[in-house]
Amino acid sequence: MHAIVALLTFCCHNASAQQTIEPLPLIGVNFAGASFGAEKLPGRIGWDYFYPDIAGIGYFAGKGANVVRLCVLWERLQTRLGSDLNESEMKQIDAVIAEAHSKGIRVLLDIHNYAAFEGSRIGSDKVSVHDFADLWRRIAARYRDDHSVIFGLMNEPVKLATETWSDAANAAIEAIRTAGADNMIMVPGNGWSSARDWFSSSYGSPNAAVMLRTRDPQNNFVYEVHQYFDPGASGTHANCIDAASATATIAPFTEWARQNGHKAFLGEFGAGADSNCLEALQRVLQFMQDNRDVWIGWTYWAAGPWAKDYFTNIEPDGGADRPQMAVLEKFMAAGRRN
Protein backbone atom coordinates (compact mmCIF):
# COMPACT_ATOMS: atom_id res chain seq x y z
CA MET A 1 0.00 0.00 0.00
CA HIS A 2 2.85 2.40 0.78
CA ALA A 3 4.24 1.85 -2.73
CA ILE A 4 0.85 2.60 -4.29
CA VAL A 5 0.43 5.77 -2.25
CA ALA A 6 3.90 6.90 -3.29
CA LEU A 7 3.07 6.24 -6.92
CA LEU A 8 -0.21 8.13 -6.57
CA THR A 9 1.66 11.10 -5.17
CA PHE A 10 4.21 10.94 -7.99
CA CYS A 11 1.70 10.78 -10.85
CA CYS A 12 -0.80 13.36 -9.66
CA HIS A 13 1.17 16.26 -11.16
CA ASN A 14 0.55 18.60 -8.23
CA ALA A 15 -3.18 17.90 -8.23
CA SER A 16 -3.76 19.82 -5.01
CA ALA A 17 -2.54 22.99 -6.66
CA GLN A 18 -5.27 22.82 -9.29
CA GLN A 19 -8.46 24.48 -8.14
CA THR A 20 -10.54 24.52 -11.32
CA ILE A 21 -12.15 21.70 -13.25
CA GLU A 22 -10.68 21.51 -16.73
CA PRO A 23 -12.77 19.62 -19.28
CA LEU A 24 -11.92 16.14 -20.52
CA PRO A 25 -12.91 15.33 -24.12
CA LEU A 26 -15.35 12.47 -23.41
CA ILE A 27 -17.65 12.50 -20.38
CA GLY A 28 -20.90 10.61 -19.99
CA VAL A 29 -22.78 7.47 -19.00
CA ASN A 30 -23.40 3.85 -19.88
CA PHE A 31 -26.77 2.80 -21.27
CA ALA A 32 -26.80 -0.87 -20.36
CA GLY A 33 -30.31 -2.05 -21.27
CA ALA A 34 -29.63 -3.24 -24.82
CA SER A 35 -27.21 -5.86 -23.46
CA PHE A 36 -29.83 -7.41 -21.18
CA GLY A 37 -31.56 -10.72 -21.79
CA ALA A 38 -28.53 -12.72 -22.93
CA GLU A 39 -30.31 -15.85 -21.72
CA LYS A 40 -33.35 -15.05 -23.92
CA LEU A 41 -31.83 -14.51 -27.35
CA PRO A 42 -32.89 -12.88 -29.51
CA GLY A 43 -35.35 -11.48 -26.97
CA ARG A 44 -38.08 -8.85 -27.21
CA ILE A 45 -37.21 -5.17 -27.32
CA GLY A 46 -38.92 -3.32 -24.49
CA TRP A 47 -39.37 -6.51 -22.52
CA ASP A 48 -36.16 -8.53 -22.39
CA TYR A 49 -33.85 -5.69 -23.38
CA PHE A 50 -34.07 -1.93 -23.85
CA TYR A 51 -32.58 0.81 -25.96
CA PRO A 52 -32.36 4.32 -24.46
CA ASP A 53 -35.28 6.59 -25.19
CA ILE A 54 -35.23 10.20 -26.35
CA ALA A 55 -36.01 11.50 -22.86
CA GLY A 56 -33.13 9.55 -21.35
CA ILE A 57 -30.60 10.85 -23.85
CA GLY A 58 -31.97 14.37 -23.45
CA TYR A 59 -31.65 14.29 -19.67
CA PHE A 60 -27.94 13.51 -19.77
CA ALA A 61 -27.32 15.93 -22.61
CA GLY A 62 -28.88 18.59 -20.42
CA LYS A 63 -26.50 17.67 -17.61
CA GLY A 64 -23.55 18.12 -19.94
CA ALA A 65 -22.70 14.60 -21.07
CA ASN A 66 -21.03 14.40 -24.48
CA VAL A 67 -20.76 10.62 -24.88
CA VAL A 68 -22.88 7.56 -24.12
CA ARG A 69 -21.54 4.02 -24.02
CA LEU A 70 -24.21 1.91 -25.70
CA CYS A 71 -23.90 -1.71 -24.54
CA VAL A 72 -25.14 -4.29 -27.07
CA LEU A 73 -24.85 -8.05 -27.59
CA TRP A 74 -22.84 -9.63 -30.40
CA GLU A 75 -25.50 -12.36 -30.83
CA ARG A 76 -28.11 -9.73 -31.69
CA LEU A 77 -25.87 -8.00 -34.22
CA GLN A 78 -24.93 -11.30 -35.89
CA THR A 79 -27.38 -14.13 -35.36
CA ARG A 80 -24.66 -16.53 -36.49
CA LEU A 81 -20.92 -16.09 -36.87
CA GLY A 82 -19.85 -14.68 -40.22
CA SER A 83 -23.36 -13.57 -41.17
CA ASP A 84 -24.49 -10.16 -42.35
CA LEU A 85 -25.38 -7.72 -39.60
CA ASN A 86 -28.96 -8.05 -38.36
CA GLU A 87 -30.56 -5.07 -40.05
CA SER A 88 -33.49 -4.73 -37.66
CA GLU A 89 -31.10 -4.53 -34.70
CA MET A 90 -28.73 -2.18 -36.49
CA LYS A 91 -31.62 0.19 -37.20
CA GLN A 92 -32.24 0.40 -33.45
CA ILE A 93 -28.60 1.36 -32.98
CA ASP A 94 -28.79 3.82 -35.88
CA ALA A 95 -31.74 5.52 -34.20
CA VAL A 96 -29.83 5.93 -30.93
CA ILE A 97 -26.83 7.33 -32.80
CA ALA A 98 -29.04 9.80 -34.68
CA GLU A 99 -30.78 10.99 -31.51
CA ALA A 100 -27.50 11.30 -29.65
CA HIS A 101 -25.94 13.18 -32.56
CA SER A 102 -28.85 15.64 -32.54
CA LYS A 103 -27.97 16.40 -28.91
CA GLY A 104 -24.24 16.78 -29.59
CA ILE A 105 -23.43 13.42 -28.01
CA ARG A 106 -21.11 10.75 -29.38
CA VAL A 107 -21.89 7.03 -29.11
CA LEU A 108 -19.35 4.49 -27.92
CA LEU A 109 -20.66 1.21 -29.35
CA ASP A 110 -19.71 -1.50 -26.84
CA ILE A 111 -19.89 -5.22 -27.64
CA HIS A 112 -20.93 -6.38 -24.17
CA ASN A 113 -19.93 -10.05 -24.42
CA TYR A 114 -16.93 -10.73 -22.16
CA ALA A 115 -14.98 -12.10 -25.16
CA ALA A 116 -17.56 -14.79 -25.91
CA PHE A 117 -20.26 -15.64 -28.45
CA GLU A 118 -23.09 -17.87 -27.20
CA GLY A 119 -20.90 -18.78 -24.24
CA SER A 120 -17.81 -19.86 -26.23
CA ARG A 121 -14.67 -17.75 -25.89
CA ILE A 122 -12.83 -16.06 -28.71
CA GLY A 123 -9.94 -18.31 -29.69
CA SER A 124 -11.86 -21.51 -28.96
CA ASP A 125 -12.81 -24.16 -31.51
CA LYS A 126 -16.25 -22.56 -31.83
CA VAL A 127 -15.33 -18.86 -32.04
CA SER A 128 -12.19 -17.84 -33.90
CA VAL A 129 -10.21 -14.62 -33.85
CA HIS A 130 -11.30 -14.27 -37.49
CA ASP A 131 -14.98 -14.40 -36.43
CA PHE A 132 -14.40 -11.48 -34.08
CA ALA A 133 -12.55 -9.51 -36.75
CA ASP A 134 -15.39 -10.21 -39.18
CA LEU A 135 -17.90 -8.62 -36.80
CA TRP A 136 -15.84 -5.47 -36.57
CA ARG A 137 -15.18 -5.33 -40.30
CA ARG A 138 -18.94 -5.19 -40.87
CA ILE A 139 -19.58 -2.63 -38.13
CA ALA A 140 -16.71 -0.47 -39.40
CA ALA A 141 -18.06 -0.52 -42.95
CA ARG A 142 -21.41 0.74 -41.66
CA TYR A 143 -20.06 3.62 -39.56
CA ARG A 144 -16.80 4.58 -41.25
CA ASP A 145 -18.27 7.88 -42.41
CA ASP A 146 -19.57 8.83 -38.96
CA HIS A 147 -16.73 9.82 -36.68
CA SER A 148 -19.14 10.51 -33.83
CA VAL A 149 -19.24 6.72 -33.39
CA ILE A 150 -16.47 5.21 -31.26
CA PHE A 151 -15.74 1.49 -31.50
CA GLY A 152 -15.58 -0.34 -28.15
CA LEU A 153 -14.04 -3.67 -29.13
CA MET A 154 -15.31 -5.77 -26.23
CA ASN A 155 -16.64 -5.41 -22.72
CA GLU A 156 -14.47 -6.98 -20.03
CA PRO A 157 -12.65 -9.88 -21.72
CA VAL A 158 -12.28 -12.76 -19.27
CA LYS A 159 -11.54 -16.51 -19.14
CA LEU A 160 -9.07 -16.52 -22.03
CA ALA A 161 -5.33 -16.03 -22.33
CA THR A 162 -4.22 -12.41 -22.43
CA GLU A 163 -2.17 -13.24 -25.52
CA THR A 164 -5.30 -14.57 -27.24
CA TRP A 165 -7.20 -11.44 -26.37
CA SER A 166 -4.37 -9.26 -27.67
CA ASP A 167 -4.35 -11.19 -30.96
CA ALA A 168 -8.13 -10.77 -31.25
CA ALA A 169 -7.96 -7.05 -30.53
CA ASN A 170 -5.24 -6.55 -33.14
CA ALA A 171 -7.19 -8.57 -35.70
CA ALA A 172 -10.28 -6.44 -35.07
CA ILE A 173 -8.27 -3.22 -35.36
CA GLU A 174 -6.78 -4.39 -38.65
CA ALA A 175 -10.25 -5.30 -39.95
CA ILE A 176 -11.62 -1.89 -38.95
CA ARG A 177 -8.83 -0.01 -40.68
CA THR A 178 -8.96 -2.23 -43.78
CA ALA A 179 -12.67 -1.41 -44.03
CA GLY A 180 -11.71 2.25 -44.38
CA ALA A 181 -12.77 3.42 -40.92
CA ASP A 182 -10.46 5.66 -38.92
CA ASN A 183 -12.88 6.02 -35.98
CA MET A 184 -11.49 6.02 -32.45
CA ILE A 185 -11.15 2.51 -30.98
CA MET A 186 -11.37 1.57 -27.31
CA VAL A 187 -9.11 -1.39 -26.47
CA PRO A 188 -9.83 -3.16 -23.15
CA GLY A 189 -7.53 -5.46 -21.25
CA ASN A 190 -8.07 -9.01 -20.08
CA GLY A 191 -9.29 -9.87 -16.58
CA TRP A 192 -12.51 -7.82 -16.61
CA SER A 193 -10.54 -4.80 -17.89
CA SER A 194 -9.68 -3.99 -14.28
CA ALA A 195 -7.47 -0.95 -13.80
CA ARG A 196 -6.51 -2.20 -10.34
CA ASP A 197 -5.40 -5.57 -11.75
CA TRP A 198 -3.56 -4.28 -14.83
CA PHE A 199 -0.29 -5.67 -13.45
CA SER A 200 -1.80 -8.84 -11.97
CA SER A 201 -1.18 -12.40 -13.16
CA SER A 202 -4.42 -13.68 -11.62
CA TYR A 203 -6.04 -13.93 -15.09
CA GLY A 204 -2.89 -15.00 -16.99
CA SER A 205 -0.10 -12.83 -18.36
CA PRO A 206 -0.50 -9.26 -17.06
CA ASN A 207 -2.11 -6.68 -19.32
CA ALA A 208 0.77 -4.37 -18.48
CA ALA A 209 3.10 -6.61 -20.49
CA VAL A 210 0.91 -8.11 -23.21
CA MET A 211 -1.32 -5.19 -24.18
CA LEU A 212 1.72 -3.19 -25.26
CA ARG A 213 1.48 -5.36 -28.38
CA THR A 214 -1.55 -3.36 -29.56
CA ARG A 215 -1.03 -2.09 -33.10
CA ASP A 216 -3.10 0.51 -34.94
CA PRO A 217 -1.83 2.03 -38.21
CA GLN A 218 -3.94 5.12 -37.49
CA ASN A 219 -2.71 5.36 -33.89
CA ASN A 220 -6.25 6.29 -32.90
CA PHE A 221 -6.87 3.90 -30.03
CA VAL A 222 -7.30 4.31 -26.29
CA TYR A 223 -6.98 1.75 -23.50
CA GLU A 224 -10.32 1.25 -21.76
CA VAL A 225 -10.35 0.10 -18.15
CA HIS A 226 -13.08 -0.38 -15.55
CA GLN A 227 -13.00 0.14 -11.80
CA TYR A 228 -15.55 -0.06 -9.00
CA PHE A 229 -15.00 1.23 -5.50
CA ASP A 230 -16.72 -1.32 -3.29
CA PRO A 231 -14.59 -3.80 -1.31
CA GLY A 232 -13.40 -6.37 -3.84
CA ALA A 233 -14.04 -3.93 -6.72
CA SER A 234 -16.88 -6.05 -8.11
CA GLY A 235 -19.49 -3.31 -8.33
CA THR A 236 -21.95 -5.47 -6.39
CA HIS A 237 -21.96 -3.74 -2.99
CA ALA A 238 -23.33 -0.33 -2.08
CA ASN A 239 -20.54 0.48 0.38
CA CYS A 240 -17.16 1.86 -0.72
CA ILE A 241 -13.51 1.82 0.22
CA ASP A 242 -12.12 5.15 1.39
CA ALA A 243 -11.42 7.89 -1.14
CA ALA A 244 -7.63 7.61 -1.00
CA SER A 245 -7.81 3.87 -1.67
CA ALA A 246 -10.26 4.47 -4.52
CA THR A 247 -7.85 6.76 -6.36
CA ALA A 248 -5.02 4.32 -5.62
CA THR A 249 -6.85 1.64 -7.65
CA ILE A 250 -6.26 3.56 -10.89
CA ALA A 251 -2.95 5.27 -10.08
CA PRO A 252 -0.49 2.53 -11.16
CA PHE A 253 -2.34 2.03 -14.46
CA THR A 254 -2.27 5.80 -15.00
CA GLU A 255 1.49 5.87 -14.65
CA TRP A 256 1.87 2.82 -16.93
CA ALA A 257 -0.10 4.61 -19.65
CA ARG A 258 1.92 7.79 -19.17
CA GLN A 259 5.28 6.02 -19.31
CA ASN A 260 4.27 4.18 -22.49
CA GLY A 261 2.74 7.18 -24.23
CA HIS A 262 -0.87 5.97 -24.22
CA LYS A 263 -4.27 7.46 -23.41
CA ALA A 264 -6.89 5.98 -21.08
CA PHE A 265 -10.66 5.90 -20.72
CA LEU A 266 -12.62 4.72 -17.66
CA GLY A 267 -15.45 2.90 -19.40
CA GLU A 268 -17.23 1.70 -16.26
CA PHE A 269 -17.19 2.87 -12.67
CA GLY A 270 -19.88 3.40 -10.12
CA ALA A 271 -20.58 3.94 -6.44
CA GLY A 272 -23.35 3.97 -3.89
CA ALA A 273 -25.00 7.10 -2.56
CA ASP A 274 -23.61 7.39 0.98
CA SER A 275 -21.14 10.11 1.92
CA ASN A 276 -18.11 7.80 1.79
CA CYS A 277 -18.99 6.66 -1.74
CA LEU A 278 -19.68 10.18 -2.94
CA GLU A 279 -16.30 11.30 -1.62
CA ALA A 280 -14.59 8.40 -3.41
CA LEU A 281 -16.43 9.33 -6.60
CA GLN A 282 -15.40 12.97 -6.31
CA ARG A 283 -11.76 12.11 -5.68
CA VAL A 284 -11.50 9.67 -8.60
CA LEU A 285 -13.09 12.13 -11.02
CA GLN A 286 -10.74 14.86 -9.85
CA PHE A 287 -7.79 12.48 -10.16
CA MET A 288 -8.62 11.92 -13.82
CA GLN A 289 -8.97 15.66 -14.38
CA ASP A 290 -5.61 16.27 -12.75
CA ASN A 291 -4.01 13.55 -14.87
CA ARG A 292 -5.57 14.69 -18.12
CA ASP A 293 -2.37 14.02 -20.04
CA VAL A 294 -3.44 10.35 -19.76
CA TRP A 295 -7.21 10.32 -19.20
CA ILE A 296 -9.45 11.38 -22.08
CA GLY A 297 -12.68 10.74 -20.21
CA TRP A 298 -15.14 8.34 -18.64
CA THR A 299 -18.64 6.84 -18.73
CA TYR A 300 -20.39 6.19 -15.42
CA TRP A 301 -22.26 2.91 -14.82
CA ALA A 302 -25.13 3.23 -15.44
CA ALA A 303 -28.28 4.86 -16.78
CA GLY A 304 -31.55 3.65 -18.23
CA PRO A 305 -35.14 2.86 -17.20
CA TRP A 306 -34.27 -0.45 -15.52
CA ALA A 307 -33.73 -1.59 -11.93
CA LYS A 308 -34.31 1.86 -10.50
CA ASP A 309 -33.38 0.58 -7.04
CA TYR A 310 -29.93 -0.54 -8.27
CA PHE A 311 -27.44 1.38 -6.15
CA THR A 312 -25.31 2.86 -8.96
CA ASN A 313 -28.22 3.76 -11.27
CA ILE A 314 -28.34 7.50 -12.00
CA GLU A 315 -31.59 7.51 -13.95
CA PRO A 316 -33.78 10.20 -12.31
CA ASP A 317 -35.95 8.81 -9.52
CA GLY A 318 -39.45 10.20 -9.86
CA GLY A 319 -38.02 13.19 -11.71
CA ALA A 320 -35.41 13.88 -9.01
CA ASP A 321 -31.67 13.64 -9.52
CA ARG A 322 -29.81 10.83 -7.78
CA PRO A 323 -27.24 11.85 -5.13
CA GLN A 324 -24.36 10.72 -7.39
CA MET A 325 -25.46 13.21 -10.05
CA ALA A 326 -24.53 16.15 -7.83
CA VAL A 327 -20.91 14.94 -8.06
CA LEU A 328 -20.95 13.84 -11.70
CA GLU A 329 -22.69 16.94 -12.99
CA LYS A 330 -19.80 19.24 -12.16
CA PHE A 331 -17.51 17.21 -14.37
CA MET A 332 -20.14 16.62 -17.05
CA ALA A 333 -20.68 20.35 -17.38
CA ALA A 334 -16.94 20.73 -17.83
CA GLY A 335 -17.04 18.24 -20.67
CA ARG A 336 -19.98 19.95 -22.35
CA ARG A 337 -18.07 23.24 -22.49
CA ASN A 338 -15.20 21.55 -24.31
Residue, then its C-alpha position, 0 to 999 in steps of 0.5 A: m500500500h505504501a508503494i501505491v500511495a507513493l506512486l499516486t503522489f508521484c503521478c498526480h502532477n501537483a493535483s492539489a494545486q489545481q483548483t478549477i475543473e478543466p474539461l476532458p474530451l469524453i464525459g458521460v454514462n453507460f446505457a446498459g439495457a440493450s445488453f440485457g436478456a442474454e439468456k433469452l436470445p434474440g429477446r423482445i425489445g422493451w421486454d427482455y432488453f431496452y434501448p435508451d429513449i429520447a427523454g433519457i438521452g436528453y436528460f444527460a445531454g442537459k446535464g452536460a454529457n457528451v458521450v454515451r456508451l451503448c452496450v449491445l450483444w454480439e448475438r443480436l448484431q450477428t445471429r450466427l458467426g460470419s453472417d451479415l449484420n442483423e438489419s433490424e437490430m442495427k436500425q435500433i442502434d442507428a436511431v440511438i446514434a441519430e438521436a445522440h448526434s442531434k444532442g451533440i453526443r457521441v456514441l461508444l458502441d460497446i460489444h458487451n460479451y466478455a470475449a464470448f459468443e453464445g458462451s464460447r470464448i474467442g480463440s476456442d474451436k467454436v469462435s475464432v479470432h477471425d470471427f471477431a474480426d469479421l464482426w468489426r469489419r462489418i460494423a466499421a463498414r457501416y459507420r466509417d463515415d460517422h466519426s461521432v461513433i467510437f468502436g468499443l471492441m469488447n466489454e471486459p474480456v475474461k476466461l481466455a489467455t491475455e495473448t489470445w485477447s491481444d491477438a483478437a484485438n489486433a485482428a479487429i483493429e486491422a479489420i476496422r482499418t482495412a474497411g476504411a474506418d479511422n474512428m477512435i477505438m477503445v481497447p480493453g484489457n483481459g481480466w474484466s478490464s480492471a485498472r486495479d489488476w492491470f499488473s496482476s497475473s491472476y487472469g494470466s499474463p498481465n495486461a501491463a506486459v501483453m497489451l503493449r502489443t496493440r497495433d493501430p496504423q492510425n494510432n487512434f486507439v485508447y486503452e479502456v479500463h473499468q473500476y468499482f470502489d466497493p470492497g473487492a471492486s466487483g461493483t456489487h456492494a453499495n458500500c465503498i472503500d475510502a477515497a484515497s484507496a479508490t484513487a489508488t486503484i487507478a494510479p499505477f495504471t495511469e502511470w503505466a499509460r503515461q510512461n508508455g505514451h498511451k491514453a486511457f478511458l474509464g469505461e465503467f465505474g460506479a458507487g453507492a450514494d452514501s457520503n463515503c462513496l460520494e467522496a470516493l467518486q469525487r476524488v477519482l473524477q478529480f484524479m482523472q482531471d488532474n491527470r488529463d495528459v493520460w485520461i481522455g474521459w469516462t462513462y459512469w455505470a449506469a443509466g436507463p429505465w431499468a432496476k431503479d433501485y440498483f445502487t449505482n443507477i443515476e436515472p432520475d428517480g421520480g423526476a429527481d436527480r440521484p445523489q451521485m449526479a450532484v458529483l458527476e454533474k460538475f464534471m459533465a458540465a466541464g465536458r460539455r463546455n469543451 
